[in-house]
Amino acid sequence: MKILIADDDPNKMRQLKSFVMQEFVDAEILERNSFNSALRCAMLDEPTVILLDMTMPTFDVGGKETGGYERRYAGFEVLRRLKRRRKARRVIIVTQFERFGEGADQMTLEQLKEQLATQYPESYIVTVYYQASDAQWRDDLRVALDMAIERAIE
């Protein structure tokens, strides 16, 4: 089983990776830090599950550095492109924000969840709200990963 973790926050990435390694010791973990590298990996490496941040920079500069502009809805764009290419991947959004976008484009976390479920029912599993200081995200992610793996097997 391959699990792609796509996130540009180094601390969040470390915690997610550590959690997945503890829960799924045989899993191959793929790490990506930007929209472009995450999309490429999702298309070509065929991960079983994708843990996807909603907001990421456009591309990797080198090593752990990222560049380009911030894509506020990078997660949406990854899901949209996967759907367009008929790549059914199981996606769990892991975010630490409660609001997204700006101005008329702004939406709450609840609105985001509704929109993802409506537009991407074949891929979207659930959104996990991540807070480094609170362990609840771990329980939520464990349930979400079980759901994603079950759907991938079907």
GUMAR-112999 format. One line per 2 residues: number of its first residue (from 1); for each residue y, z, x of N, C-alpha, C. Coordinates in nm, 4 decimals. Atoms other than C-alpha are relative to their C-alpha. Layout:
! GUMAR-112999
NUM = Y Z X Y Z X Y Z X  ... .
***
This chain:
! GUMAR-112999
1 = -0.1178 0.0000 0.0845 0.0000 0.0000 0.0000 0.1241 0.0000 0.0890  -0.1279 0.0075 -0.0716 0.3486 -0.0916 0.1251 0.1092 0.0564 -0.0895 .
3 = -0.1152 -0.0539 0.0716 0.6572 0.1037 0.0224 0.1249 -0.0328 0.0805  -0.1278 0.0351 -0.0620 0.9994 -0.0392 0.1029 0.1037 0.1042 -0.0409 .
5 = -0.1124 -0.0898 0.0251 1.2823 0.2132 0.1359 0.1248 -0.0728 0.0478  -0.1222 0.0734 -0.0314 1.6182 0.0363 0.1216 0.1200 0.0900 -0.0266 .
7 = -0.1130 -0.0930 0.0120 1.9117 0.2690 0.1895 0.0790 -0.0004 0.1293  -0.0838 0.0016 -0.1202 2.2063 0.2767 0.4289 0.0421 0.1393 0.0458 .
9 = -0.0341 -0.1375 -0.0382 2.2484 0.6572 0.4383 -0.1122 0.0554 0.0880  0.1060 -0.0436 -0.0918 2.0563 0.7839 0.7477 -0.0703 0.1289 -0.0432 .
11 = 0.0617 -0.1254 0.0417 1.9978 1.1361 0.6124 -0.0893 -0.0207 -0.1221  0.0792 0.0293 0.1202 1.8790 1.0126 0.2741 -0.1247 -0.0788 0.0378 .
13 = 0.1142 0.0787 -0.0463 1.6557 0.7574 0.4461 -0.1059 0.0896 0.0645  0.0943 -0.0917 -0.0661 1.4994 1.0305 0.6627 -0.0757 0.0846 -0.1015 .
15 = 0.0645 -0.0853 0.0997 1.4326 1.2548 0.3640 -0.0963 -0.0793 -0.0883  0.0889 0.0825 0.0812 1.2865 0.9743 0.1533 -0.1254 -0.0388 0.0783 .
17 = 0.1141 0.0393 -0.0830 1.0663 0.8554 0.4379 -0.0949 0.1178 0.0218  0.0820 -0.1196 -0.0206 0.9447 1.2080 0.5120 -0.0808 0.0338 -0.1256 .
19 = 0.0668 -0.0291 0.1270 0.8622 1.2646 0.1447 -0.1142 -0.0981 -0.0248  0.1029 0.1014 0.0251 0.6725 0.9367 0.1104 -0.1164 0.0167 0.0977 .
21 = 0.1058 -0.0194 -0.0989 0.4790 1.0022 0.4327 -0.0887 0.1195 -0.0353  0.0777 -0.1173 0.0408 0.3696 1.3450 0.3028 -0.0860 -0.0294 -0.1221 .
23 = 0.0690 0.0253 0.1263 0.2706 1.2186 -0.0417 -0.1018 -0.1139 0.0076  0.0843 0.1190 -0.0102 0.1120 0.8870 0.0593 -0.0289 -0.0274 0.1473 .
25 = 0.0236 0.0041 -0.1445 -0.0311 0.9316 0.4084 -0.0484 -0.1362 0.0492  0.0505 0.1313 -0.0414 -0.1923 0.5855 0.4128 0.0979 -0.1143 -0.0251 .
27 = -0.0962 0.1052 0.0336 0.1159 0.3975 0.2981 0.0685 -0.0545 0.1247  -0.0822 0.0635 -0.1028 0.2909 0.1494 0.5225 0.1436 0.0058 -0.0510 .
29 = -0.1386 -0.0163 0.0426 0.6620 0.2304 0.5076 0.0872 -0.1017 0.0720  -0.0938 0.0989 -0.0516 0.9173 -0.0458 0.5512 0.1404 0.0538 -0.0250 .
31 = -0.1362 -0.0526 0.0130 1.2784 0.0591 0.6153 0.1015 -0.1129 0.0171  -0.1079 0.0965 -0.0112 1.5841 -0.1547 0.5514 0.1306 0.0700 -0.0352 .
33 = -0.1279 -0.0693 0.0128 1.9531 -0.0598 0.5670 0.1104 -0.0801 -0.0674  -0.1048 0.0820 0.0609 2.1391 -0.3422 0.3918 -0.0579 -0.0862 -0.1121 .
35 = 0.0388 0.0875 0.1100 2.1316 -0.5734 0.0923 -0.0852 -0.1169 0.0493  0.0718 0.1192 -0.0459 2.0242 -0.8844 0.2858 -0.1369 0.0331 0.0582 .
37 = 0.1297 -0.0328 -0.0599 1.7499 -0.7157 0.4874 -0.0971 0.0551 -0.1044  0.0856 -0.0515 0.1075 1.6179 -0.5350 0.1772 -0.0533 -0.1143 -0.0858 .
39 = 0.0419 0.1133 0.0824 1.6099 -0.8562 -0.0254 -0.1040 -0.0846 0.0733  0.0939 0.0795 -0.0800 1.4361 -1.0490 0.2526 -0.1367 0.0684 0.0058 .
41 = 0.1246 -0.0756 -0.0070 1.1746 -0.7752 0.2906 -0.0707 0.0016 -0.1359  0.0580 -0.0030 0.1347 1.1215 -0.7508 -0.0862 -0.0647 -0.1339 -0.0352 .
43 = 0.0528 0.1334 0.0291 1.0629 -1.1271 -0.1054 -0.1225 -0.0328 0.0858  0.1008 0.0488 -0.0937 0.8478 -1.1793 0.2033 -0.1136 0.0975 0.0298 .
45 = 0.1014 -0.0980 -0.0404 0.6617 -0.8552 0.2794 -0.0820 0.0550 -0.1148  0.0733 -0.0376 0.1203 0.5413 -0.7987 -0.0778 -0.0326 0.1499 -0.0097 .
47 = 0.0262 -0.1430 0.0150 0.5865 -0.4211 -0.1021 -0.0544 0.0308 -0.1400  0.0549 -0.0455 0.1273 0.3942 -0.2432 -0.3773 0.1095 0.0642 -0.0836 .
49 = -0.1099 -0.0721 0.0646 0.6980 -0.0261 -0.4577 0.1227 -0.0093 0.0888  -0.1267 0.0008 -0.0728 1.0645 -0.0455 -0.3605 0.0821 0.1199 -0.0457 .
51 = -0.0972 -0.1067 0.0258 1.2859 0.2642 -0.3368 0.1337 -0.0590 0.0409  -0.1186 0.0825 -0.0207 1.6240 0.0983 -0.3730 0.1282 0.0765 -0.0308 .
53 = -0.1328 -0.0570 0.0209 1.9751 0.2336 -0.3273 0.0821 -0.1003 -0.0798  -0.0813 0.0902 0.0813 2.2303 0.0910 -0.5687 0.1139 -0.0622 0.0805 .
55 = -0.1151 0.0480 -0.0761 2.5191 0.0570 -0.3199 -0.0362 -0.0070 0.1477  0.0318 0.0208 -0.1417 2.4632 -0.0915 0.0265 0.0936 -0.1040 0.0593 .
57 = -0.0775 0.1062 -0.0640 2.6479 -0.3022 0.2826 -0.0770 -0.1321 -0.0061  0.0583 0.1332 0.0110 2.5815 -0.6746 0.2940 -0.1110 -0.0261 0.1007 .
59 = 0.0994 0.0361 -0.1010 2.3948 -0.7030 0.6232 -0.0063 0.1024 0.1127  0.0182 -0.0833 -0.1189 2.2613 -0.5284 0.9333 0.0755 -0.0643 0.1154 .
61 = -0.0699 0.0499 -0.1183 2.4743 -0.5607 1.2466 -0.0943 0.0028 0.1191  0.0945 -0.0175 -0.1098 2.2179 -0.4304 1.4932 -0.0448 0.1442 0.0028 .
63 = 0.0521 -0.1359 0.0025 1.9956 -0.1287 1.5243 0.0164 0.0589 -0.1385  -0.0216 -0.0662 0.1288 2.0954 0.1117 1.2468 0.1379 -0.0315 -0.0581 .
65 = -0.1345 0.0331 0.0475 2.4463 -0.0343 1.2125 -0.0062 -0.1039 -0.1107  -0.0070 0.0964 0.1085 2.5377 -0.2210 0.8988 0.1404 -0.0580 -0.0072 .
67 = -0.1298 0.0653 0.0043 2.8193 -0.4601 0.8258 0.0239 -0.0747 -0.1290  -0.0398 0.0705 0.1205 2.9940 -0.6774 0.5767 0.0657 0.0966 -0.0960 .
69 = -0.0647 -0.0861 0.0975 3.1505 -0.5426 0.2656 -0.1039 0.0808 -0.0785  0.0886 -0.0824 0.0806 3.0046 -0.2734 0.0458 -0.0293 -0.0714 -0.1315 .
71 = 0.0416 0.0597 0.1268 2.8081 -0.4182 -0.2440 -0.0313 0.1144 -0.0951  0.0138 -0.1141 0.0913 2.8540 -0.1648 -0.5236 -0.1224 -0.0107 -0.0891 .
73 = 0.1161 0.0207 0.0864 2.5746 -0.3177 -0.7286 -0.1092 -0.0777 0.0732  0.1025 0.0680 -0.0804 2.3403 -0.4287 -0.4495 -0.1372 0.0107 -0.0658 .
75 = 0.1283 -0.0180 0.0665 2.0432 -0.2846 -0.6391 -0.0194 -0.0967 -0.1154  0.0051 0.0977 0.1092 2.1239 -0.4975 -0.9442 -0.0270 -0.1400 0.0549 .
77 = 0.0127 0.1341 -0.0572 2.1545 -0.8048 -0.7254 -0.1407 -0.0235 0.0550  0.1379 0.0135 -0.0487 1.8168 -0.7420 -0.5577 -0.0933 -0.0247 -0.1185 .
79 = 0.0846 0.0179 0.1181 1.6513 -0.7044 -0.8993 0.0214 -0.1381 -0.0646  -0.0304 0.1297 0.0600 1.8269 -1.0153 -1.0324 -0.0664 -0.1130 0.0781 .
81 = 0.0582 0.1070 -0.0818 1.7118 -1.2292 -0.7415 -0.1530 0.0041 -0.0014  0.1459 -0.0097 0.0113 1.3554 -1.0970 -0.7587 -0.0473 -0.0618 -0.1320 .
83 = 0.0362 0.0544 0.1314 1.3437 -1.1841 -1.1284 0.0133 -0.1520 -0.0006  -0.0237 0.1440 -0.0026 1.4886 -1.5305 -1.0702 -0.1110 -0.0737 0.0753 .
85 = 0.1072 0.0622 -0.0792 1.2182 -1.6031 -0.8116 -0.1398 0.0406 -0.0477  0.1256 -0.0435 0.0605 0.9491 -1.4496 -1.0325 -0.0831 0.0876 0.0939 .
87 = 0.0654 -0.0954 -0.0890 0.8677 -1.1780 -0.7792 -0.0025 0.1351 -0.0701  0.0112 -0.1252 0.0760 0.7439 -0.8854 -0.9874 -0.0285 0.1159 0.0958 .
89 = 0.0131 -0.1184 -0.0850 0.8055 -0.5822 -0.7664 0.0317 0.1221 -0.0846  -0.0281 -0.1250 0.0702 0.8053 -0.2229 -0.8909 0.1134 0.0692 0.0739 .
91 = -0.1225 -0.0498 -0.0632 1.1513 -0.0791 -0.8251 0.0420 0.1336 -0.0601  -0.0559 -0.1303 0.0366 1.2743 0.2804 -0.8332 0.1372 0.0075 0.0654 .
93 = -0.1346 -0.0179 -0.0543 1.6493 0.3220 -0.7940 0.0137 0.1463 0.0390  -0.0242 -0.1362 -0.0474 1.7338 0.6299 -0.5855 0.1476 0.0059 0.0390 .
95 = -0.1450 -0.0025 -0.0223 2.1031 0.7132 -0.6018 0.0532 0.1419 0.0016  -0.0661 -0.1299 -0.0027 2.3313 1.0036 -0.5262 0.1358 -0.0045 -0.0707 .
97 = -0.1256 0.0143 0.0725 2.6158 0.8768 -0.7433 -0.0221 0.0109 -0.1504  0.0057 -0.0102 0.1458 2.6901 0.9462 -1.1086 0.0858 -0.1065 -0.0672 .
99 = -0.0841 0.1079 0.0513 2.9433 0.6624 -1.1464 -0.0055 -0.1152 0.0998  0.0089 0.1196 -0.0826 2.9395 0.3056 -1.0184 0.1120 -0.0953 -0.0366 .
101 = -0.1029 0.0992 0.0240 3.2009 0.0347 -0.9808 0.1379 0.0610 -0.0149  -0.1392 -0.0416 0.0181 3.5724 0.0513 -1.0502 0.0588 -0.0696 -0.1216 .
103 = -0.0737 0.0598 0.1111 3.8042 -0.0167 -1.3412 -0.0902 -0.0375 -0.1154  0.0778 0.0478 0.1148 3.6567 -0.2224 -1.6247 -0.1468 -0.0197 0.0356 .
105 = 0.1355 0.0231 -0.0491 3.3449 -0.2770 -1.4117 -0.0786 0.1308 0.0153  0.0613 -0.1309 -0.0244 3.2704 0.0983 -1.3934 -0.1033 0.0353 -0.1067 .
107 = 0.0993 -0.0494 0.0945 2.9595 0.2497 -1.5506 -0.0552 0.1337 0.0488  0.0597 -0.1296 -0.0320 2.7957 0.5912 -1.5643 -0.1456 -0.0208 0.0410 .
109 = 0.1401 0.0047 -0.0376 2.4497 0.6706 -1.4356 -0.0872 -0.0323 -0.1219  0.0770 0.0275 0.1225 2.3174 0.6692 -1.7938 0.0137 -0.1459 -0.0434 .
111 = -0.0202 0.1410 0.0341 2.4713 0.3276 -1.8620 -0.0775 -0.0902 0.0958  0.0737 0.0751 -0.1003 2.3204 0.2005 -1.5391 -0.1488 -0.0032 -0.0345 .
113 = 0.1423 -0.0079 0.0352 1.9735 0.3205 -1.6411 -0.0322 -0.0894 -0.1191  0.0224 0.0818 0.1196 2.0019 0.1536 -1.9823 0.0038 -0.1487 0.0337 .
115 = -0.0147 0.1413 -0.0353 2.1174 -0.1753 -1.8349 -0.1183 -0.0485 0.0844  0.1146 0.0374 -0.0829 1.8410 -0.1803 -1.5721 -0.1264 -0.0154 -0.0842 .
117 = 0.1191 0.0048 0.0856 1.5724 -0.1058 -1.8328 0.0018 -0.1221 -0.0912  -0.0127 0.1152 0.0898 1.7043 -0.3799 -2.0620 -0.0161 -0.1320 0.0744 .
119 = -0.0017 0.1278 -0.0717 1.7532 -0.6515 -1.8005 -0.1227 -0.0248 0.0874  0.1102 0.0169 -0.0962 1.4560 -0.5863 -1.5704 -0.1233 0.0823 -0.0389 .
121 = 0.1126 -0.0825 0.0446 1.1700 -0.4383 -1.7764 -0.1288 -0.0236 0.0798  0.1210 0.0300 -0.0760 0.9070 -0.6091 -1.5596 -0.0023 0.0682 0.1366 .
123 = -0.0081 -0.0580 -0.1345 1.0273 -0.4457 -1.2347 0.0517 0.1432 0.0039  -0.0660 -0.1312 -0.0053 1.2469 -0.1440 -1.3037 -0.0908 0.1089 -0.0579 .
125 = 0.0811 -0.1138 0.0444 1.0570 0.1845 -1.3291 0.0907 0.1096 -0.0541  -0.0854 -0.1119 0.0379 1.3200 0.4585 -1.3364 0.1058 0.0185 0.1085 .
127 = -0.1008 -0.0374 -0.0989 1.6290 0.5929 -1.1600 -0.0166 0.1478 0.0320  0.0095 -0.1381 -0.0469 1.5984 0.9099 -0.9530 0.1360 0.0392 0.0558 .
129 = -0.1279 -0.0515 -0.0494 1.9149 1.1110 -0.9001 -0.0283 0.0889 0.1206  0.0259 -0.0675 -0.1271 1.9109 1.2267 -0.5375 0.1156 0.0929 0.0366 .
131 = -0.0943 -0.0961 -0.0578 2.0876 1.5399 -0.4141 -0.0737 0.0700 0.1134  0.0673 -0.0544 -0.1177 1.9985 1.6502 -0.0626 -0.0252 0.1498 -0.0117 .
133 = 0.0111 -0.1458 0.0076 2.0526 2.0183 -0.1463 -0.0881 0.0491 -0.1146  0.0796 -0.0374 0.1167 1.8362 2.0143 -0.4604 -0.1375 -0.0662 0.0103 .
135 = 0.1358 0.0519 -0.0131 1.4577 1.9722 -0.4552 -0.0475 -0.0777 -0.1225  0.0440 0.0674 0.1229 1.4419 1.8253 -0.8081 -0.0296 -0.1480 0.0225 .
137 = 0.0222 0.1423 -0.0245 1.4647 1.4704 -0.6740 -0.1420 -0.0266 0.0477  0.1370 0.0171 -0.0504 1.1280 1.5215 -0.5022 -0.1004 -0.0061 -0.1150 .
139 = 0.0887 0.0006 0.1169 0.9522 1.6070 -0.8285 0.0176 -0.1280 -0.0804  -0.0291 0.1219 0.0763 1.1237 1.3182 -1.0059 -0.0550 -0.1238 0.0705 .
141 = 0.0478 0.1155 -0.0757 1.0344 1.0754 -0.7279 -0.1524 -0.0069 -0.0007  0.1480 -0.0017 0.0035 0.6700 1.1843 -0.7249 -0.0507 -0.0604 -0.1313 .
143 = 0.0380 0.0543 0.1309 0.6407 1.1107 -1.0980 0.0289 -0.1499 -0.0050  -0.0393 0.1411 0.0008 0.8247 0.7795 -1.0550 -0.0943 -0.0850 0.0852 .
145 = 0.0922 0.0740 -0.0864 0.6006 0.6699 -0.7666 -0.1367 -0.0148 -0.0655  0.1279 0.0092 0.0718 0.2887 0.7511 -0.9686 0.0071 -0.1072 -0.1087 .
147 = -0.0191 0.1004 0.1048 0.4252 0.5396 -1.2566 0.0041 -0.1409 0.0614  -0.0150 0.1304 -0.0632 0.5170 0.2530 -1.0236 -0.1339 -0.0518 0.0524 .
149 = 0.1299 0.0401 -0.0547 0.1777 0.2479 -0.8539 -0.0960 -0.0362 -0.1130  0.0847 0.0299 0.1159 -0.0006 0.2594 -1.1894 0.0347 -0.1364 -0.0586 .
151 = -0.0424 0.1306 0.0531 0.2056 -0.0369 -1.3146 -0.0328 -0.1139 0.0943  0.0312 0.1050 -0.0986 0.1433 -0.2289 -0.9912 -0.1472 -0.0360 -0.0064 .
153 = 0.1443 0.0237 0.0081 -0.2314 -0.1940 -1.0394 -0.0382 -0.0799 -0.1230  0.0311 0.0691 0.1268 -0.2244 -0.3264 -1.3983 0.0029 -0.1491 0.0129 .
***
